[in-house]
Amino acid sequence: MAIRVTLDRVLLERRMSLTELSDRVGVTLANLSILKTGKAKAVRFSTLEALCRELGCQPGDILIFDEEGDGAAEDEDEEAA
C-alpha cells in the first residue's frame, strides 16, 4: 500500500521539463526531483496547488493510491487452493 507520484507522466503529456516546471512554480529543482522520484515523505498543499495550477490538472493526476502487494497474497492463496 503506497502513494505513487506520477509527475513524470504528467510532465511528459504536457511536454514540459522539470526545470521549466520548477521555474514556473517557484519550487527548487531538487525538491521537485525528490517528489518526482517518489522519495518525498510529504508534500505541502500549497506546492500541490501550484503544480496543479501550472499543469492544468487535478491532485489525483499527480498522486495515486496503489494497493499493490495487498491483493497479490490473496491471489496466491486462491491459486494454491
Secondary structure, DSSP 8 states (H G I E B T S, - for coil): -EEEE-HHHHHHHHT--HHHHHHHHT--HHHHHHHHTT--S---HHHHHHHHHHHT--HHHHEEEE-TTHHHHHHHHHHH-
